[in-house]
Amino acid sequence: MTGTSNSTQASEPRVDEFDAVVVGAGFSGLYMLHRLRELGLSVRVFDAAGDVGGTWYWNRYPGARCDSESIYYVFSDHFSEELLEDWTWSERYAAQPEILSYLRHVADRFDLRKDIRFDTRVSEAAYDEATDRWEIRTDDGGRTTAQFLITAVGCLSVTNLPEFPGRESFEGASYHTGEWPHEGVDFTGQRVAVIGTGATSVQIVPEIAEQVSHMYVFQRTPNYDIPGWNRPLDEEYVRKTKESYKELWQRMRESNLGLPYDVPERSAMEVSPEERRRVYEDAWGKGGFRIGAETFNDILLDEQSNETASEFIRSKIRETVRDPDVAELLAPKDHPFFTKRPPLEHGYYEAFNREDVELVDVRRSPIEAITPTGVRTRDAEYEVDSIVYATGFDAMTGALFAMGIHGRGGVPLTEKWADGPQTYLGLATHGFPNLFTLTGPQSPSVLTNMTAAIEQHVDWVADCVRYMREHDLERIEPLPEAEDGWVAHHTEVGDATLLPRANSWWVGANIPGKRRTLYPYLGGLGTYREVCDRIAANGYEGFALGRRGEAAEAGSPPQARPSAEPTQQIVG
């Protein structure tokens, strides 16, 4: 089909009509566009950025790279077998420029840009009950209608910039890692403040430490940072991996993490301290998330088991950081391992062995204000030339709320989710027909290898759209009881773990006033996939489906809640 324009009078603004509107042109938006095109739908993609890339378009700070191994951070054969063959990564964990090049290559190879409107932000999206269509308004004054509205806005795309008193008074340069200047920044000879010690800080600190005259790193909560051991990829390893891609991707789809790791069936408390240390050392030496995935199966379920992993990591920090006082400040003691996002580090702890890098404990001495010349804490003032805010994102819901989505009866999504997300499978929400939220809250999303989670969601939505077309159906939305059941299951699985004990962005604790609840689903990607596949195979049970002008027919509610056990293997 071809998108059309409709205008009854010359003076009225043009309305573009499409079968589907996709918001976002990163991994999920590009794949969604490709799949809908294959079905013959007319599609318009909107993105606020100037090109494809999603998070990899905006996050250009020094050291930005993926934390799933890049050889698995790709589109699978579901997208294109040829694409798998002809792209080769250079590093174990690809850096931002290379990932952006990959996504541009995908857009070029499949001629995707022609259906994307760049530099265009969705300002409002409202469901019209009379037409069973969404009306989308953009910041350039444009109006578009579509049967389906599919959000591909990413989980970490709305930056969080704390309202420090005096922030606007600073006379130097300020940067947020999520909105980094495309031309780069030269910190040579500068005094620099880095506020925050999450994943972006862990990546940027060792990079700009090479340039600065002095760096102050302001830490409120230390993290369990684990080594990535990044390195160039060996040609033979790449060749063997490509030969095994079909098998590897099947394992990834069936796994908890979306990665082909071997998950052991043993408790940390079942083995001797010596054996436990050997297991942790082996995983530590391999690098990446294996210390959470390939060691013991109860690290996130049992406090005593978790403490063995936590203390092992603290011991590694003490071995690396020469100043014992600084090492203790960097060693987390207020939350269990993996209950906050554990960043992969590439020289972060070693950076604190430099004389020109200084750790400032803002838990003991909080930041009181940003001054014209720097940062003032309760105990001291630090004069700097530049400030880097590594303060993270309004995760999972921030971008969805910013779109001004209104469902049936004009109900805002912000109102529907005032007490926390209310979804079925993290994909759809009652009262918002034909709205699909790719990698939305209450789906595995950020607790898996994102490309594996994205492909599962895109494939499921594409298959659902095809089913609706084959059965002459105009709309789909969850039944209230199905939605309630999924929310209850999601909460039950999360509460069985140690995860809710930490004040992390996984529970929204980094945003003042945000509802504290677990946002990603902890049941594991493999189990989640089985649930979604079963629902589709049973005629989309738990959904109400209808034809235009007719009342929706309620599909069968799920016969039983998913029999998922909480998983302790999680990845950002």
Secondary structure as the mmCIF struct_conf table of DSSP 4:
data_model
#
loop_
_struct_conf.conf_type_id
_struct_conf.id
_struct_conf.beg_label_comp_id
_struct_conf.beg_label_asym_id
_struct_conf.beg_label_seq_id
_struct_conf.end_label_comp_id
_struct_conf.end_label_asym_id
_struct_conf.end_label_seq_id
STRN STRN1 THR A 4 ASN A 6
BEND BEND1 THR A 8 GLN A 9
TURN_TY1_P TURN_TY1_P1 ALA A 10 SER A 11
BEND BEND2 GLU A 12 GLU A 12
HELX_LH_PP_P HELX_LH_PP_P1 PRO A 13 ARG A 14
STRN STRN2 VAL A 15 VAL A 23
BEND BEND3 GLY A 26 GLY A 26
HELX_RH_AL_P HELX_RH_AL_P1 PHE A 27 GLU A 38
TURN_TY1_P TURN_TY1_P2 LEU A 39 GLY A 40
STRN STRN3 VAL A 43 PHE A 46
BEND BEND4 ALA A 48 VAL A 52
TURN_TY1_P TURN_TY1_P3 GLY A 54 GLY A 54
HELX_RH_AL_P HELX_RH_AL_P2 THR A 55 TRP A 58
BEND BEND5 TYR A 61 TYR A 61
TURN_TY1_P TURN_TY1_P4 PRO A 62 GLY A 63
STRN STRN4 ARG A 65 ARG A 65
BEND BEND6 ASP A 67 SER A 68
HELX_RH_3T_P HELX_RH_3T_P1 SER A 70 TYR A 72
BEND BEND7 TYR A 73 VAL A 74
TURN_TY1_P TURN_TY1_P5 ASP A 77 PHE A 79
HELX_RH_AL_P HELX_RH_AL_P3 GLU A 81 ASP A 86
BEND BEND8 SER A 90 SER A 90
STRN STRN5 GLU A 91 GLU A 91
BEND BEND9 ARG A 92 TYR A 93
STRN STRN6 ALA A 95 ALA A 95
HELX_RH_AL_P HELX_RH_AL_P4 GLN A 96 ARG A 109
TURN_TY1_P TURN_TY1_P6 PHE A 110 ASP A 111
HELX_RH_3T_P HELX_RH_3T_P2 ARG A 113 ASP A 115
STRN STRN7 ILE A 116 ARG A 117
BEND BEND10 ASP A 119 ASP A 119
STRN STRN8 VAL A 122 ASP A 128
TURN_TY1_P TURN_TY1_P7 GLU A 129 ASP A 132
STRN STRN9 ARG A 133 THR A 138
TURN_TY1_P TURN_TY1_P8 ASP A 139 ASP A 140
BEND BEND11 GLY A 141 GLY A 141
STRN STRN10 ARG A 143 THR A 151
BEND BEND12 CYS A 155 LEU A 156
BEND BEND13 VAL A 158 VAL A 158
STRN STRN11 THR A 159 THR A 159
TURN_TY1_P TURN_TY1_P9 PRO A 165 GLY A 166
HELX_RH_3T_P HELX_RH_3T_P3 ARG A 167 SER A 169
BEND BEND14 GLY A 172 GLY A 172
STRN STRN12 ALA A 173 HIS A 176
HELX_RH_3T_P HELX_RH_3T_P4 THR A 177 GLU A 179
TURN_TY1_P TURN_TY1_P10 HIS A 182 GLU A 183
TURN_TY1_P TURN_TY1_P11 THR A 188 GLY A 189
STRN STRN13 ARG A 191 ILE A 195
BEND BEND15 GLY A 198 GLY A 198
HELX_RH_AL_P HELX_RH_AL_P5 ALA A 199 ILE A 208
TURN_TY1_P TURN_TY1_P12 ALA A 209 GLN A 211
BEND BEND16 SER A 213 SER A 213
STRN STRN14 HIS A 214 GLN A 219
BEND BEND17 ARG A 220 THR A 221
STRN STRN15 ILE A 226 PRO A 227
STRN STRN16 PRO A 232 PRO A 232
HELX_LH_PP_P HELX_LH_PP_P2 LEU A 233 ASP A 234
HELX_RH_AL_P HELX_RH_AL_P6 GLU A 235 GLU A 243
TURN_TY1_P TURN_TY1_P13 SER A 244 SER A 244
HELX_RH_AL_P HELX_RH_AL_P7 TYR A 245 GLU A 254
BEND BEND18 SER A 255 LEU A 259
TURN_TY1_P TURN_TY1_P14 ALA A 268 MET A 269
BEND BEND19 GLU A 270 VAL A 271
HELX_RH_AL_P HELX_RH_AL_P8 PRO A 273 LYS A 286
TURN_TY1_P TURN_TY1_P15 GLY A 288 PHE A 289
HELX_RH_AL_P HELX_RH_AL_P9 ARG A 290 ALA A 293
BEND BEND20 GLU A 294 THR A 295
TURN_TY1_P TURN_TY1_P16 ASN A 297 LEU A 301
HELX_RH_AL_P HELX_RH_AL_P10 GLU A 303 THR A 320
BEND BEND21 ARG A 322 ASP A 323
HELX_RH_AL_P HELX_RH_AL_P11 PRO A 324 LEU A 330
BEND BEND22 ALA A 331 ALA A 331
BEND BEND23 ASP A 334 HIS A 335
TURN_TY1_P TURN_TY1_P17 PHE A 337 PHE A 338
BEND BEND24 THR A 339 LYS A 340
STRN STRN17 LEU A 344 GLU A 345
BEND BEND25 HIS A 346 GLY A 347
HELX_RH_AL_P HELX_RH_AL_P12 TYR A 348 ALA A 351
TURN_TY1_P TURN_TY1_P18 PHE A 352 ASN A 353
BEND BEND26 ARG A 354 ARG A 354
TURN_TY1_P TURN_TY1_P19 GLU A 355 ASP A 356
STRN STRN18 VAL A 357 ASP A 361
TURN_TY1_P TURN_TY1_P20 VAL A 362 ARG A 364
BEND BEND27 SER A 365 SER A 365
STRN STRN19 ILE A 367 THR A 371
TURN_TY1_P TURN_TY1_P21 PRO A 372 THR A 373
STRN STRN20 GLY A 374 THR A 377
BEND BEND28 ARG A 378 ASP A 379
STRN STRN21 GLU A 381 GLU A 383
BEND BEND29 ASP A 385 ASP A 385
STRN STRN22 SER A 386 TYR A 389
STRN STRN23 PHE A 393 PHE A 393
TURN_TY1_P TURN_TY1_P22 ALA A 395 THR A 397
HELX_RH_AL_P HELX_RH_AL_P13 GLY A 398 ALA A 402
TURN_TY1_P TURN_TY1_P23 MET A 403 GLY A 404
STRN STRN24 ILE A 405 HIS A 406
HELX_RH_3T_P HELX_RH_3T_P5 ARG A 408 GLY A 410
STRN STRN25 PRO A 412 PRO A 412
HELX_RH_AL_P HELX_RH_AL_P14 LEU A 413 LYS A 416
TURN_TY1_P TURN_TY1_P24 TRP A 417 ASP A 419
BEND BEND30 GLY A 420 GLY A 420
STRN STRN26 TYR A 424 TYR A 424
TURN_TY1_P TURN_TY1_P25 LEU A 425 LEU A 427
STRN STRN27 ALA A 428 ALA A 428
TURN_TY1_P TURN_TY1_P26 HIS A 430 GLY A 431
TURN_TY1_P TURN_TY1_P27 PRO A 433 ASN A 434
STRN STRN28 LEU A 435 THR A 437
TURN_TY1_P TURN_TY1_P28 LEU A 438 THR A 439
TURN_TY1_P TURN_TY1_P29 PRO A 441 GLN A 442
BEND BEND31 SER A 443 PRO A 444
HELX_RH_3T_P HELX_RH_3T_P6 SER A 445 LEU A 447
BEND BEND32 THR A 448 THR A 448
HELX_RH_AL_P HELX_RH_AL_P15 MET A 450 GLU A 470
TURN_TY1_P TURN_TY1_P30 HIS A 471 ASP A 472
STRN STRN29 ARG A 475 PRO A 478
HELX_RH_AL_P HELX_RH_AL_P16 PRO A 480 ASP A 495
TURN_TY1_P TURN_TY1_P31 ALA A 496 ALA A 496
BEND BEND33 THR A 497 LEU A 498
HELX_RH_3T_P HELX_RH_3T_P7 LEU A 499 ARG A 501
BEND BEND34 ALA A 502 ALA A 502
HELX_RH_3T_P HELX_RH_3T_P8 TRP A 505 VAL A 507
TURN_TY1_P TURN_TY1_P32 GLY A 508 ASN A 510
BEND BEND35 ILE A 511 ILE A 511
TURN_TY1_P TURN_TY1_P33 PRO A 512 GLY A 513
BEND BEND36 THR A 517 THR A 517
BEND BEND37 PRO A 520 PRO A 520
BEND BEND38 GLY A 523 GLY A 523
HELX_RH_AL_P HELX_RH_AL_P17 LEU A 525 ALA A 537
TURN_TY1_P TURN_TY1_P34 ASN A 538 GLY A 539
BEND BEND39 TYR A 540 TYR A 540
TURN_TY1_P TURN_TY1_P35 GLU A 541 GLY A 542
STRN STRN30 PHE A 543 GLY A 546
TURN_TY1_P TURN_TY1_P36 ARG A 548 GLY A 549
BEND BEND40 GLU A 550 GLU A 550
HELX_LH_PP_P HELX_LH_PP_P3 ALA A 551 ALA A 552
STRN STRN31 GLU A 553 ALA A 554
HELX_LH_PP_P HELX_LH_PP_P4 GLY A 555 PRO A 558
BEND BEND41 GLN A 559 ALA A 560
HELX_LH_PP_P HELX_LH_PP_P5 ALA A 564 PRO A 566
#
